[in-house]
Amino acid sequence: MDPIVSFDFLQLFHFPPFSSHRVRVTGSSFDLNTAKMTIEFTVFKGSEDGTIKQSKTSKPDLKDNDVLVHVTASGLCGTDEHYRNADMVLGHEGVGRVKAVGPTVKDLKVGDRVGWGYEHSSCGRCQQCLRGSETYCPSRAMYGEADFDQGSFASAAVWKEDFLFKIPDSLSDEAAAPLMCGGATVFNALRVHDTQPTDRVGIIGMGGLGHLAIQFAAKMGCDVVVFSGTDSKREEALQLGAKEFYATKGVKELKIRQPLDQLLVTTSAQPDWNQYLPVLAPGACIVPLSISAGDLSIPYMPILLNGLRIQGSIVAPRYTHRQMIAFAALHGIHPIIEKFPMTADGITKAMHELDEGHVRYRAVLLPQGA
């Protein structure tokens, strides 16, 4: 469904104040410099009882570097579950096509395919922004903290040009959507550690994040080692690029070929650290990516005696995000997805499947008719 745009033609054609004119956006058939408009689009929100509700959002005419994007695909991330009970529009792995641009937009044009992720804007002036770490900007606008009236579970959205990313032709909309957060998160974790092609990278969990981390690390030339509860995903992990796979359920002591230089935790809960610390090389880096409200509890002495490092990491800053997209396109990295309709019922079903652990491995919401 295209967004609806209401034009105020009073200045343009001197219609009387009570006149009302509504048109559907189908391209660049209007002049933003002469016509005022109100943009209206469909959104899907959380609610206090967790019910997904369809609603409408209205935005004033585009200003400065605003870009109107018609949504063609949205990934479903585990983080969306955390906001299901909030009165806000859900979704932060969006892909779509540019429908209109504000007066100061420089690079994007109508028809361009773009995506966006967790962060929507930053101040651009603080120390973090100036050194390319705008994800830690004190004034950052992130999903769940700002812009509650729009998200990627929608027919359209209006974002700043600076936080939109062009999508290469080799990535389809449905493949690109999960990369906007899931792909950016694991790629950034590897970049934070300055991962080398000679590194042995361990990945705990083979789900939405883990199956992407396997591909990125393998294409970087790393020796990838996967840990999962059972053997059920062994063959798939090896096909994605893992060199070793270990089932951990009921195992007291892990015995692997060589110690690990890096360990990415992509599971939804913290692992048994007593199981994993012995297989880390001196100086190894642990990157926890799971979302947990509890404390990080980990044995103290092994960290000191082996010089281990625990590295926090969130979504990628824009430079790294652009690198991730280019790397995925160059090396043919694609998420394994399941498709659901972008309707209240479709979103509810996708969230249920995700919560039950049945999605392999990223759910993607598509507008009806797509």
C-alpha positions as CSV (number, residue, x, y, z in Angstrom):
1,M,0.0,0.0,0.0
2,D,1.4,3.3,-1.0
3,P,1.5,6.2,1.5
4,I,-1.2,8.8,1.0
5,V,-0.1,12.4,0.6
6,S,-2.5,15.4,1.2
7,F,-1.5,18.5,-0.6
8,D,-2.4,22.1,0.4
9,F,-2.9,23.7,-3.1
10,L,-4.0,27.0,-1.6
11,Q,-0.8,28.8,-2.5
12,L,-0.5,27.0,-5.8
13,F,-3.9,27.5,-7.3
14,H,-5.7,29.8,-4.9
15,F,-8.4,27.3,-4.0
16,P,-10.7,28.4,-1.2
17,P,-9.6,27.4,2.3
18,F,-12.3,24.6,2.6
19,S,-11.0,22.8,-0.5
20,S,-9.5,19.3,0.2
21,H,-7.3,17.5,-2.3
22,R,-5.7,14.1,-1.7
23,V,-3.5,12.2,-4.1
24,R,-1.6,8.9,-3.9
25,V,2.2,9.0,-4.3
26,T,3.3,7.1,-7.3
27,G,6.5,8.9,-8.1
28,S,8.1,12.3,-8.3
29,S,4.9,13.9,-9.7
30,F,4.9,16.8,-7.2
31,D,7.2,19.7,-6.4
32,L,8.2,19.9,-2.8
33,N,9.3,23.5,-3.2
34,T,5.8,24.7,-4.1
35,A,3.3,22.4,-2.5
36,K,2.7,21.7,1.2
37,M,1.7,18.1,2.0
38,T,0.8,15.8,4.8
39,I,2.0,12.2,4.5
40,E,-0.2,9.5,5.9
41,F,0.7,5.8,6.1
42,T,-0.2,2.5,7.8
43,V,1.7,1.3,10.8
44,F,1.6,-1.7,13.1
45,K,2.0,-1.0,16.8
46,G,2.5,-2.9,20.1
47,S,0.0,-2.4,22.9
48,E,-0.2,-2.9,26.7
49,D,-1.6,-6.5,26.3
50,G,0.8,-7.4,23.5
51,T,-1.8,-7.3,20.7
52,I,-0.5,-6.0,17.4
53,K,-2.7,-3.2,16.2
54,Q,-2.9,-1.5,12.8
55,S,-3.0,2.3,13.0
56,K,-2.1,5.4,10.9
57,T,0.7,7.9,11.2
58,S,0.8,11.3,9.7
59,K,3.8,13.4,9.0
60,P,4.1,17.0,7.8
61,D,5.6,18.0,4.5
62,L,9.2,16.9,4.0
63,K,11.8,19.4,5.2
64,D,15.6,19.6,5.0
65,N,17.0,16.1,4.3
66,D,13.9,14.1,5.0
67,V,13.2,11.1,2.8
68,L,9.9,9.4,2.3
69,V,10.5,5.6,1.9
70,H,7.8,3.2,0.7
71,V,8.5,0.0,2.7
72,T,8.9,-3.2,0.7
73,A,10.3,-5.6,3.3
74,S,11.0,-5.6,7.0
75,G,12.9,-8.1,9.1
76,L,11.6,-9.2,12.5
77,C,14.3,-9.0,15.2
78,G,14.2,-10.4,18.7
79,T,14.4,-6.9,20.0
80,D,10.9,-6.2,18.5
81,E,9.6,-8.7,21.1
82,H,10.9,-6.4,23.9
83,Y,8.6,-3.6,22.7
84,R,5.5,-5.6,21.9
85,N,3.8,-4.3,25.0
86,A,4.7,-0.7,24.3
87,D,2.5,1.9,22.6
88,M,4.9,2.4,19.7
89,V,5.3,1.4,16.0
90,L,7.4,-1.8,15.8
91,G,10.2,-2.8,13.4
92,H,13.7,-1.5,12.7
93,E,15.0,-3.7,9.8
94,G,13.5,-1.7,7.0
95,V,14.0,-1.8,3.2
96,G,12.1,0.2,0.6
97,R,12.1,2.6,-2.3
98,V,12.5,6.4,-2.1
99,K,9.1,8.0,-2.9
100,A,10.0,11.7,-2.3
101,V,12.9,13.8,-0.9
102,G,13.2,17.0,1.0
103,P,14.8,20.2,-0.4
104,T,18.4,19.6,0.9
105,V,18.7,15.9,0.1
106,K,22.0,15.4,-1.8
107,D,22.5,11.8,-2.9
108,L,19.2,9.9,-2.8
109,K,16.6,10.2,-5.6
110,V,13.1,8.9,-6.2
111,G,13.3,5.2,-7.0
112,D,16.5,4.4,-5.1
113,R,16.4,1.2,-2.9
114,V,17.4,2.0,0.6
115,G,17.4,0.4,4.1
116,W,17.7,1.6,7.6
117,G,18.4,0.0,11.0
118,Y,18.4,0.7,14.7
119,E,19.7,4.2,14.8
120,H,17.8,7.1,13.2
121,S,19.9,10.2,13.9
122,S,22.6,11.7,16.1
123,C,23.9,15.2,17.0
124,G,26.8,15.0,14.5
125,R,28.9,17.3,16.8
126,C,29.9,15.4,19.9
127,Q,33.2,13.5,20.3
128,Q,31.5,10.2,19.5
129,C,30.0,11.4,16.3
130,L,33.1,13.1,15.1
131,R,35.2,9.9,15.5
132,G,32.6,7.8,13.8
133,S,31.0,6.2,16.9
134,E,27.6,7.9,16.6
135,T,25.9,4.9,18.0
136,Y,27.2,6.1,21.4
137,C,26.1,9.7,20.9
138,P,24.4,11.1,24.0
139,S,21.7,12.6,21.7
140,R,21.2,9.5,19.5
141,A,17.8,8.6,18.3
142,M,17.4,4.8,18.4
143,Y,14.6,2.3,18.1
144,G,12.6,2.0,21.3
145,E,14.0,5.4,22.5
146,A,12.7,7.8,19.9
147,D,10.4,8.1,16.8
148,F,7.7,6.0,18.4
149,D,5.2,6.9,15.6
150,Q,7.1,5.1,12.9
151,G,9.1,1.9,12.2
152,S,9.6,-0.7,9.6
153,F,6.3,-2.6,10.3
154,A,4.5,0.0,8.1
155,S,3.7,1.0,4.6
156,A,6.1,3.9,4.7
157,A,8.4,6.0,6.9
158,V,10.2,9.3,6.8
159,W,13.9,9.3,7.8
160,K,16.9,11.5,7.5
161,E,19.0,10.9,4.4
162,D,22.1,10.5,6.6
163,F,20.8,7.4,8.2
164,L,19.6,5.6,5.1
165,F,21.7,3.1,3.2
166,K,21.6,2.3,-0.5
167,I,21.0,-1.4,-1.3
168,P,23.0,-3.0,-4.1
169,D,21.2,-4.7,-6.9
170,S,22.7,-8.1,-6.0
171,L,20.7,-8.0,-2.7
172,S,16.9,-8.5,-2.9
173,D,14.7,-6.5,-0.5
174,E,13.8,-9.5,1.5
175,A,17.5,-10.5,1.8
176,A,18.7,-7.0,2.7
177,A,16.1,-6.4,5.5
178,P,17.6,-8.8,8.1
179,L,21.0,-7.3,7.4
180,M,19.9,-3.9,8.6
181,C,20.2,-5.0,12.2
182,G,21.1,-8.6,12.5
183,G,23.8,-8.4,9.9
184,A,25.1,-5.1,11.1
185,T,25.3,-6.3,14.7
186,V,27.4,-9.4,14.0
187,F,29.6,-7.6,11.4
188,N,30.3,-4.8,13.9
189,A,31.2,-7.3,16.6
190,L,33.8,-8.8,14.2
191,R,35.1,-5.3,13.3
192,V,35.3,-4.1,16.9
193,H,37.8,-6.9,17.6
194,D,39.7,-6.2,14.4
195,T,39.2,-9.8,13.3
196,Q,42.0,-11.2,11.3
197,P,41.7,-14.0,8.6
198,T,44.0,-16.2,10.8
199,D,41.7,-16.0,13.8
200,R,39.7,-18.9,15.2
201,V,36.2,-17.4,15.8
202,G,33.8,-19.3,18.1
203,I,30.1,-18.6,17.7
204,I,27.6,-19.7,20.4
205,G,24.2,-20.3,18.9
206,M,23.0,-20.8,15.4
207,G,19.9,-18.7,15.1
208,G,19.1,-15.3,13.6
209,L,22.4,-13.7,14.5
210,G,24.5,-16.9,14.6
211,H,23.8,-18.0,11.1
212,L,24.9,-14.6,9.8
213,A,27.9,-14.5,12.0
214,I,29.1,-17.8,10.5
215,Q,28.9,-16.5,7.0
216,F,30.6,-13.1,7.7
217,A,33.4,-14.7,9.7
218,A,34.0,-17.5,7.1
219,K,34.1,-15.0,4.2
220,M,36.7,-13.0,6.2
221,G,38.8,-16.1,6.1
222,C,38.4,-17.1,9.7
223,D,38.4,-20.6,11.1
224,V,34.8,-20.7,12.3
225,V,33.8,-22.9,15.2
226,V,30.1,-23.3,16.1
227,F,28.6,-24.3,19.4
228,S,24.9,-25.3,19.5
229,G,22.8,-27.4,21.9
230,T,22.3,-30.4,19.7
231,D,23.6,-31.8,16.4
232,S,20.4,-30.8,14.5
233,K,22.1,-27.8,12.8
234,R,25.5,-29.4,12.2
235,E,25.2,-29.9,8.4
236,E,23.7,-26.4,7.8
237,A,26.5,-24.8,9.9
238,L,29.2,-26.5,7.9
239,Q,27.4,-25.5,4.6
240,L,27.4,-21.9,5.7
241,G,31.2,-21.9,6.3
242,A,31.9,-23.4,9.7
243,K,34.9,-25.7,10.0
244,E,34.0,-27.3,13.3
245,F,30.7,-27.9,15.1
246,Y,30.2,-29.0,18.7
247,A,26.9,-30.0,20.4
248,T,27.0,-28.8,24.0
249,K,23.9,-30.1,25.7
250,G,25.0,-32.4,28.6
251,V,28.7,-31.8,27.9
252,K,30.7,-30.8,31.0
253,E,34.0,-30.2,29.2
254,L,34.5,-28.9,25.7
255,K,37.3,-30.5,23.7
256,I,38.1,-28.6,20.6
257,R,41.0,-28.7,18.1
258,Q,42.7,-25.4,19.1
259,P,41.8,-22.5,21.4
260,L,39.6,-19.6,20.2
261,D,40.8,-16.1,19.5
262,Q,37.3,-14.6,19.7
263,L,33.9,-15.8,21.0
264,L,30.6,-14.3,19.8
265,V,27.6,-15.0,22.1
266,T,24.5,-14.9,19.9
267,T,22.1,-16.8,22.1
268,S,19.2,-15.2,24.0
269,A,20.7,-16.3,27.3
270,Q,24.2,-16.3,28.8
271,P,26.2,-19.5,28.4
272,D,27.8,-21.5,31.1
273,W,31.1,-19.6,31.2
274,N,32.9,-22.5,33.1
275,Q,32.3,-24.4,29.9
276,Y,33.8,-21.9,27.5
277,L,36.6,-20.0,29.3
278,P,38.9,-23.0,29.1
279,V,38.8,-23.1,25.3
280,L,39.8,-19.5,24.9
281,A,43.3,-18.5,23.9
282,P,45.3,-16.0,26.0
283,G,44.2,-12.5,25.0
284,A,40.9,-13.8,23.5
285,C,38.0,-11.5,23.2
286,I,34.4,-12.3,24.3
287,V,31.6,-10.3,22.6
288,P,28.2,-10.8,24.2
289,L,25.5,-10.0,21.8
290,S,22.5,-11.5,23.7
291,I,20.0,-9.1,25.3
292,S,19.6,-9.8,29.0
293,A,18.3,-7.7,31.8
294,G,20.3,-9.5,34.4
295,D,23.9,-9.1,35.5
296,L,26.9,-10.5,33.6
297,S,28.2,-13.2,35.9
298,I,31.5,-14.7,34.9
299,P,34.5,-16.3,36.7
300,Y,37.0,-13.7,37.7
301,M,40.4,-15.3,37.8
302,P,40.5,-16.9,34.3
303,I,40.0,-13.4,32.9
304,L,43.0,-12.1,34.8
305,L,45.3,-15.1,34.3
306,N,44.7,-15.3,30.6
307,G,44.3,-11.6,29.7
308,L,40.8,-12.2,28.4
309,R,38.7,-9.2,27.2
310,I,35.0,-8.7,27.3
311,Q,33.9,-6.3,24.6
312,G,30.5,-4.6,24.5
313,S,29.1,-4.1,21.1
314,I,25.8,-2.7,19.8
315,V,24.6,-2.0,16.2
316,A,27.1,-0.7,13.7
317,P,27.9,3.0,13.1
318,R,27.1,4.2,9.6
319,Y,30.6,3.6,8.1
320,T,30.7,0.0,9.4
321,H,27.1,-0.5,8.3
322,R,28.0,0.5,4.7
323,Q,31.0,-1.8,4.8
324,M,28.7,-4.6,5.9
325,I,26.3,-4.1,3.0
326,A,29.1,-3.9,0.5
327,F,30.8,-7.0,2.0
328,A,27.5,-9.0,1.9
329,A,26.9,-8.1,-1.7
330,L,30.5,-8.9,-2.8
331,H,30.6,-12.3,-1.0
332,G,27.0,-13.4,-1.6
333,I,26.0,-13.4,2.1
334,H,22.2,-13.9,2.4
335,P,20.1,-14.6,5.5
336,I,18.0,-17.8,5.5
337,I,14.5,-16.4,5.8
338,E,10.8,-17.3,6.4
339,K,8.2,-14.9,4.9
340,F,5.1,-13.6,6.6
341,P,2.5,-11.1,5.4
342,M,2.8,-7.6,6.9
343,T,-0.6,-7.6,8.5
344,A,-1.6,-7.6,12.2
345,D,-2.2,-11.4,11.9
346,G,1.0,-12.0,10.0
347,I,3.1,-10.1,12.5
348,T,1.4,-11.9,15.4
349,K,2.2,-15.3,13.8
350,A,5.8,-14.4,13.0
351,M,6.4,-13.2,16.6
352,H,4.8,-16.4,17.9
353,E,7.1,-18.5,15.7
354,L,10.1,-16.5,16.8
355,D,9.2,-16.8,20.5
356,E,8.8,-20.5,20.1
357,G,12.2,-20.8,18.4
358,H,10.7,-22.2,15.2
359,V,12.0,-19.5,12.8
360,R,14.9,-20.6,10.6
361,Y,16.5,-18.1,10.8
362,R,15.1,-14.7,10.2
363,A,11.4,-13.8,9.7
364,V,10.7,-11.2,7.0
365,L,7.5,-9.3,6.7
366,L,6.3,-8.5,3.2
367,P,3.4,-6.1,2.2
368,Q,0.3,-7.9,0.9
369,G,0.7,-8.6,-2.8
370,A,4.5,-8.5,-2.6
